[in-house]
Structure formats: structure tokens, C-alpha cells
């Protein structure tokens, strides 16, 4: 996955988003069961998703045309 992210592969963007959403769900479930330290994992996954949905990042991964960001 790291190779795909480094090279701007579309599949790596999709896989990272999916795994980050799964991480958020698991982190939330872990917090509910009493593991307060999982808040750090939840925050990191949320930051990753936020970053991947930025327009310039989506253009890099071919998820958005450059003209759409102007």
C-alpha cells in the first residue's frame, strides 16, 4: 500500500480510505469497551481521511480533475 501511495496509484487511495474507515469503526468500538487510549488511533485515522479528501491530493491520485479544483 505504501508503494501505491508514494506513486499516486488510484487503488492505494481507495484502499487507504477503506482501511481508515475500518480503523475509525474499530477505534470507536474499542473506546466504547473502555480502551480510552484508542482515541489516538481514531484521531490519526480521521486525519488520514481528511488529508486524502483534500482537492490537491485527489488530483494527485487521479480521483479529481485539476480543472475541478479551480
C-alpha positions in Angstrom: 0.0 0.0 0.0 2.8 2.4 0.8 4.3 1.9 -2.7 0.9 2.7 -4.2 0.5 5.8 -2.1 4.0 7.0 -3.0 3.4 6.5 -6.7 -0.1 8.0 -6.7 -2.0 4.9 -7.6 -5.8 5.1 -7.5 -6.1 1.7 -5.8 -3.9 2.8 -3.0 -6.1 5.9 -2.3 -9.2 3.7 -2.2 -7.6 1.0 0.0 -6.3 3.6 2.4 -9.7 5.3 2.7 -11.4 1.9 3.3 -8.9 0.8 5.9 -9.0 4.2 7.7 -12.8 4.0 7.9 -12.5 0.4 9.3 -9.9 1.8 11.8 -12.3 4.5 12.9 -15.0 2.0 13.5 -12.7 -0.3 15.4 -11.3 2.6 17.4 -14.8 3.7 18.3 -15.8 0.2 19.4 -12.6 0.0 21.5 -13.4 3.3 23.2 -16.9 2.1 24.0 -15.5 -1.1 25.6 -13.2 1.0 27.8 -10.0 1.5 26.0 -9.6 5.2 26.1 -6.1 5.1 24.6 -7.8 4.1 21.2 -8.7 7.8 20.8 -5.2 8.3 19.3 -5.9 5.7 16.6 -9.2 7.3 15.9 -7.7 10.7 15.6 -4.9 9.5 13.3 -7.4 7.7 11.0 -9.6 10.8 10.9 -6.6 12.9 9.9 -5.7 10.5 7.1 -9.2 10.6 5.7 -9.3 14.4 5.9 -6.0 14.6 4.1 -6.9 12.1 1.4 -10.1 14.1 0.6 -8.2 17.4 0.0 -8.6 18.5 -3.6 -4.9 18.6 -4.4 -4.4 15.1 -3.0 -7.4 13.7 -5.0 -5.8 15.3 -8.2 -2.5 13.5 -7.4 -4.3 10.2 -7.2 -6.4 10.8 -10.3 -9.7 11.0 -8.4 -10.4 14.6 -9.4 -9.5 16.6 -12.5 -7.2 19.6 -12.0 -9.8 21.8 -13.7 -12.4 21.0 -10.9 -10.1 22.4 -8.2 -10.0 25.9 -9.7 
